[in-house]
Amino acid sequence: MNIPADLKYSSEHEWVRAEGDEASIGITDYAQHALGDIVFVELPEVGEEVGAGEALAVVESVKAASDVYSPVSGKIAKVNERLFASPELVNSDPYGSWFVVVSMSDPGELDTLLSPEEYVKLCEEE
Protein backbone atom coordinates (compact mmCIF):
# COMPACT_ATOMS: atom_id res chain seq x y z
CA MET A 1 0.00 0.00 0.00
CA ASN A 2 1.36 3.39 -1.02
CA ILE A 3 1.15 6.12 1.67
CA PRO A 4 3.26 9.17 0.74
CA ALA A 5 5.09 10.74 3.69
CA ASP A 6 4.43 14.34 2.59
CA LEU A 7 0.61 14.25 2.88
CA LYS A 8 -2.02 14.45 5.64
CA TYR A 9 -4.86 11.94 5.87
CA SER A 10 -8.43 11.72 7.12
CA SER A 11 -9.91 8.73 8.89
CA GLU A 12 -12.35 8.48 5.95
CA HIS A 13 -9.40 7.73 3.60
CA GLU A 14 -8.92 11.08 1.90
CA TRP A 15 -5.47 12.61 1.43
CA VAL A 16 -4.60 16.32 1.61
CA ARG A 17 -1.64 18.12 0.03
CA ALA A 18 -1.45 21.63 1.49
CA GLU A 19 0.36 24.41 -0.35
CA GLY A 20 -0.11 27.79 1.30
CA ASP A 21 -3.82 28.31 1.92
CA GLU A 22 -4.84 25.76 -0.73
CA ALA A 23 -5.39 22.05 -0.20
CA SER A 24 -5.56 19.43 -2.94
CA ILE A 25 -7.82 16.54 -1.91
CA GLY A 26 -8.17 13.01 -3.25
CA ILE A 27 -8.77 9.47 -2.04
CA THR A 28 -6.00 7.19 -0.83
CA ASP A 29 -4.52 4.09 -2.40
CA TYR A 30 -6.24 2.08 0.35
CA ALA A 31 -9.63 3.58 -0.59
CA GLN A 32 -9.27 3.02 -4.33
CA HIS A 33 -8.28 -0.63 -3.69
CA ALA A 34 -11.33 -1.09 -1.44
CA LEU A 35 -13.67 0.45 -4.03
CA GLY A 36 -12.37 -1.52 -7.01
CA ASP A 37 -12.63 -0.22 -10.58
CA ILE A 38 -13.88 3.37 -10.48
CA VAL A 39 -16.34 4.16 -13.28
CA PHE A 40 -17.72 7.62 -12.41
CA VAL A 41 -16.76 10.65 -10.33
CA GLU A 42 -19.17 13.48 -9.40
CA LEU A 43 -17.44 16.69 -8.34
CA PRO A 44 -18.76 19.95 -6.85
CA GLU A 45 -18.91 23.29 -8.64
CA VAL A 46 -16.07 25.79 -8.38
CA GLY A 47 -17.02 28.43 -5.83
CA GLU A 48 -19.09 26.13 -3.59
CA GLU A 49 -18.40 26.32 0.13
CA VAL A 50 -17.63 23.09 1.96
CA GLY A 51 -17.18 22.35 5.64
CA ALA A 52 -14.75 19.88 7.19
CA GLY A 53 -16.40 16.47 7.31
CA GLU A 54 -19.04 17.32 4.70
CA ALA A 55 -19.50 15.30 1.52
CA LEU A 56 -17.89 17.02 -1.43
CA ALA A 57 -17.87 14.37 -4.17
CA VAL A 58 -19.24 10.95 -5.09
CA VAL A 59 -17.22 8.05 -6.45
CA GLU A 60 -18.92 5.15 -8.19
CA SER A 61 -17.15 1.88 -8.67
CA VAL A 62 -18.20 -1.52 -9.93
CA LYS A 63 -18.89 -2.37 -6.26
CA ALA A 64 -20.72 0.69 -4.87
CA ALA A 65 -21.13 4.46 -4.78
CA SER A 66 -19.35 6.28 -1.96
CA ASP A 67 -19.20 9.85 -0.72
CA VAL A 68 -15.85 11.63 -0.52
CA TYR A 69 -15.63 13.94 2.50
CA SER A 70 -13.75 17.19 2.75
CA PRO A 71 -11.04 17.07 5.43
CA VAL A 72 -10.93 20.90 5.54
CA SER A 73 -13.34 23.85 5.27
CA GLY A 74 -13.29 26.44 2.53
CA LYS A 75 -14.27 27.31 -1.01
CA ILE A 76 -13.79 24.99 -4.00
CA ALA A 77 -11.07 26.70 -6.07
CA LYS A 78 -10.57 24.02 -8.75
CA VAL A 79 -12.01 20.68 -9.80
CA ASN A 80 -10.05 18.02 -11.69
CA GLU A 81 -12.05 17.90 -14.93
CA ARG A 82 -9.83 15.09 -16.25
CA LEU A 83 -11.72 12.73 -13.92
CA PHE A 84 -15.01 13.29 -15.78
CA ALA A 85 -13.61 11.63 -18.92
CA SER A 86 -11.17 9.26 -17.19
CA PRO A 87 -12.35 8.30 -13.69
CA GLU A 88 -10.07 5.25 -13.81
CA LEU A 89 -7.13 7.62 -13.23
CA VAL A 90 -8.02 7.40 -9.53
CA ASN A 91 -7.19 3.67 -9.63
CA SER A 92 -3.95 4.02 -11.56
CA ASP A 93 -2.60 7.16 -9.82
CA PRO A 94 -4.59 7.97 -6.65
CA TYR A 95 -2.13 10.61 -5.42
CA GLY A 96 -1.79 12.30 -8.81
CA SER A 97 -5.55 12.33 -9.36
CA TRP A 98 -6.75 15.02 -6.99
CA PHE A 99 -10.50 15.67 -6.94
CA VAL A 100 -10.63 19.31 -5.87
CA VAL A 101 -8.49 22.16 -4.60
CA VAL A 102 -10.01 23.93 -1.61
CA SER A 103 -9.08 27.48 -0.64
CA MET A 104 -8.97 26.83 3.10
CA SER A 105 -10.86 29.11 5.47
CA ASP A 106 -9.02 27.63 8.48
CA PRO A 107 -5.60 26.09 7.69
CA GLY A 108 -5.40 25.14 11.37
CA GLU A 109 -7.76 22.24 10.56
CA LEU A 110 -4.74 20.52 8.98
CA ASP A 111 -3.46 19.90 12.51
CA THR A 112 -6.46 17.66 13.22
CA LEU A 113 -5.64 15.28 10.33
CA LEU A 114 -3.62 12.07 10.56
CA SER A 115 0.11 11.86 9.93
CA PRO A 116 1.30 9.18 7.49
CA GLU A 117 2.31 6.99 10.45
CA GLU A 118 -1.09 7.39 12.11
CA TYR A 119 -2.82 6.59 8.80
CA VAL A 120 -0.78 3.39 8.36
CA LYS A 121 -1.92 2.32 11.84
CA LEU A 122 -5.57 3.07 10.98
CA CYS A 123 -5.36 0.97 7.80
CA GLU A 124 -3.76 -1.92 9.68
CA GLU A 125 -6.62 -1.87 12.20
CA GLU A 126 -9.35 -2.00 9.52
N, C-alpha and C positions, 0 to 999 in steps of 0.2 A: 504494500500500500504506500502510495506516494503522499507525503505530508511535508511540503516545503517549510523550511525553518524561518522564512522571512514574512510569514503571514500570521494573522489572528484567526480564530475559529469560533463558531457558535456551537452550542450543544445540539442544534438542529441540523448540523452538518453543512453550514455555509462557511466560505472563507472570505476574508477581508484583506485587501491590500490598500493600506492608507498612504496617500501622498499629499502632504499638506492638509487642507480641509476636505479633500475628496477621498472617497473610498470606493474602490472597485469591489464588486460582490459577485460570487459565483457559488457553485456547489462543489463539494470535495470529491476526491477520487473515491472515497468510501461510499458516498451517497450515489454517485453515478454507477458504481458496481452494484449496489443494492437495488437500484431502479431497473437496471438492464438497459436494453436498447431504447434510447430516447428518440421519440418520433415527432414531438411538437413542444414548442416553448411559447408561452404567452407572457409578454412583458408589459410593464406599465407605460404610461405616456410620459414623455419628458415634461418636467414642470410639476408633476404630482408630488404631494408631500407624503412622506411615509414615516411612521414611528418605529422605534426599535421593537422588535418582536411581532410586527404586523406583516401579514402576507403581502408580498410585492410581485410575485410571479407564480406561474403554474408550469410544471413540467409533466408532460405525459410520456410514459414509456409503454412498452409492450405489456408490462405488468400492471401499471396503475397510474393515476394522476396524483400529483403531490404538490402542495403549496411550497414555495420558497419564501422564507421569512427574512426580513431585513434585520441585520444585527445592529444597525445604527439608525438614528433619526435624521431626517433632512429632506432635501428636494432632489428628485431624479434629474440629474444633469445630462446623462447620456444613456441610451439603450444600445445593446449590441445587436444591430439589425442583421448581422450575418447569421444569427441563430434562427431567424424566421425561415430562411431558405435551407439552412444546414444544421438542424438541431443536433445531429449526430456528432457535431464538433465537441459537445459537452462530454461524450464518451471517450473520444480520442485524445482530447487535450483539456481536461477539466479546469486546469489553472490558467490556461491561455484563453479560455472561453468565458469571460466575465459576462454577467447578465446585464448589470446596470452599474453606473457610476453615480453615487449619491454625494451631493454637496452637504456635508455634515453640519447639523445645527449645534451639536454638542460633541466635539471630538473626544471629550473625556469618557464617553461611552466605550471607547476602544479598550479602556482599562478593565472593563467588566467581561471582556471576551477571553477565550481560552488561549493559552500559549500552545505552541506545537507539542510540547511534552504533555501538557494536560489533555490535549485532544487525542494523542496516541492512547493515553490511559482510558479515556472515554470509549474509544473504539474497541479497545481490548475487553472492556466490560460488557459491551453490547453483544 
